Amino acid sequence: MKIIVDAMGGDNAPLAPVEGALRAQKELGVEILLTGRTEEILSCLDQLGHKTIPKGVEIAPASQVILMEDNPARAFKEKPDSSMTVGLKLLKEGSGDAFVSAGSTGALLSAATLIVKRIRGIRRAALAPVVPNAGGNMVLIDCGATAECTPEYLLQFAYMGSYYAQRFLGIANPRVALLNIGAEPSKGMDLQKQTHALLTQAHEAGRLNFVGNIEGREAMSQGVDVLVTDGFTGNIFLKTVEGAAILFSGALKQMLLGSTKTKLAALMLKDGIGQFKKRFDANEVGGTAMLGISQPVVKAHGSSNGYAFFNAIRQAKVVAETKVVEDIAANVAHMRLDQKEA
Amino acid sequence: MKIIVDAMGGDNAPLAPVEGALRAQKELGVEILLTGRTEEILSCLDQLGHKTIPKGVEIAPASQVILMEDNPARAFKEKPDSSMTVGLKLLKEGSGDAFVSAGSTGALLSAATLIVKRIRGIRRAALAPVVPNAGGNMVLIDCGATAECTPEYLLQFAYMGSYYAQRFLGIANPRVALLNIGAEPSKGMDLQKQTHALLTQAHEAGRLNFVGNIEGREAMSQGVDVLVTDGFTGNIFLKTVEGAAILFSGALKQMLLGSTKTKLAALMLKDGIGQFKKRFDANEVGGTAMLGISQPVVKAHGSSNGYAFFNAIRQAKVVAETKVVEDIAANVAHMRLDQKEA
């Protein structure tokens, strides 16, 4: 198993991706192919105690870097020798089993769609982050790859999210719910009503475990395994959870550091606070799978540290090993409205 | 100042509304007109230590109650003698200055729109809850009254939310932001792009303090005073914040009650936890203003206790006193696309 890692993407590149890659090579037994500026990568390796390129690690030189200010739709073409473009071309050619990048989400989406291509029959790719809820973790799909969706896109997202939850979260029969403003099938706009009908059909055919509409409140406070929504709403949902987490942890910190007495209490709670933080820490998950692309692509968070890159590579390995892409491709006939049986 | 209170709406009716009304009459110096079943209200008054109807409190008999299972659009007509219908008719006739109900949101919206009517020129009513964020509190508008919106509706929501934030939150020049999936004006779907242009125009004309697009994350973790969005997205936003609050407070509780040591720490944090809870407690705000209706209407939360009703009545009093409705009516010409100056 060889994972291609964009060494130049993200706020902490190239040190963080190189650090995460080294750890992944050592602990997960994967081979690593780093794309980027050779000298800068060698300098990071040196900083991390490696005078030469370690065994199991290779470098594929790429002289350019895609920046956040580049046009997402054109960046990979305008910078054909960027670490992202080079990495995706290597993936396409079969020089690796998965690609991990913390570069611009929009550029990665466009580049993956146009270089690696979507799975045949899949209309749109989707970003599927893992989000903690009271029941454990759920797959949110889509969180922003495709802002405006049709019922068919959402049907495809539901299937893709379900396969991913099975393989990556290890849930045998994932409960799939549609994010909506009420539980009844009549709730929401046309998009939600029509999608509800399609998901109900898929459920009745025994292909999906669709449990109905769910509101934002219950999605977080109760258990569901796959939360299906369009990219606009999913992005609002995800960012709102992140913002609420910042607000609450800030208020918690203020409470704990208020006085000598509360500081003492905070000390007594040290272990618990550590676990609490770990549970809601984005670095623990690593990255977000880009589902619908014909080979495994994982988007690492822009602010990823070395540990987050390690986790993103671990995630890419699981996606490649468990053959989520193959699951989707094998079942794509059920996901296309123009090919549905009567 | 006389506040009309639906004594039969909400999970804890009629005791909670009657209790909140009594307290409001005593502490806020308002007169109260309770609508509902006389005998049940008298029995609650008796329970609360009043053998006779206290001074400053009246009862307007209404034999019917609108239930959650009633059709929201037709309930007020099908039950013409319901506590909600009777209360809104009294408001319309001038027998009170504001109406508070914890009954079905959909029924209240339809009934208020059809009995009391919207302000002339306002296309749709909006529900504007007050939501805590890191900067203090913000007005979210709309949170579910109108799921599908046009740019003109959102322009009107922005103005209405701004007047309400001025009067109810006491913010002199409220910062108005549009909830979106990125900060740049080009982000979002047509609705957001067109609304951004309208809000920018209003800002340039000096009528609104529009600060641009904002993501869910920054809306919670930074400061903004008015958050404008369509009812579908606003409902997802609000419910997600509520769900995240439940998740975090559950995890916090688990952490604090884990062992004898952590229980001791929890005891030391008692005051802080109390303040923390108070800050995020829906009962503290009371209710949600229904803006765009030609007289003050406040929706109390279905699960309101007596204290929440007291706060909802206080809120209704502020809305009536500060003349938010008059503010909106006086400026409606700027909010209509068909009447805009070239």
Interface residues (C-beta under 8 A of the other chain):
Chain A: P132 N133 A134 G144 A147 E148 L179 I181 G188 M189 E215 G216 R217 E218 A219 M220 S221 G231 F232 T233 N235 I236 F237 L238 K239 T240 V241 E242 G243 A244 A245 I246 L247 F248 G250 A251 L252 M255 L256 G258 K261 T262 L264 A265 A266 M268 L269 G272 I273 Q275 F276 R279 F280
Chain B: P132 N133 A134 G144 A147 E148 L179 I181 G188 M189 E215 G216 R217 E218 A219 M220 S221 G231 F232 T233 N235 I236 F237 L238 K239 T240 V241 E242 G243 A244 A245 I246 L247 F248 G250 A251 L252 M255 L256 G258 K261 T262 L264 A265 A266 M268 L269 G272 I273 Q275 F276 R279 F280
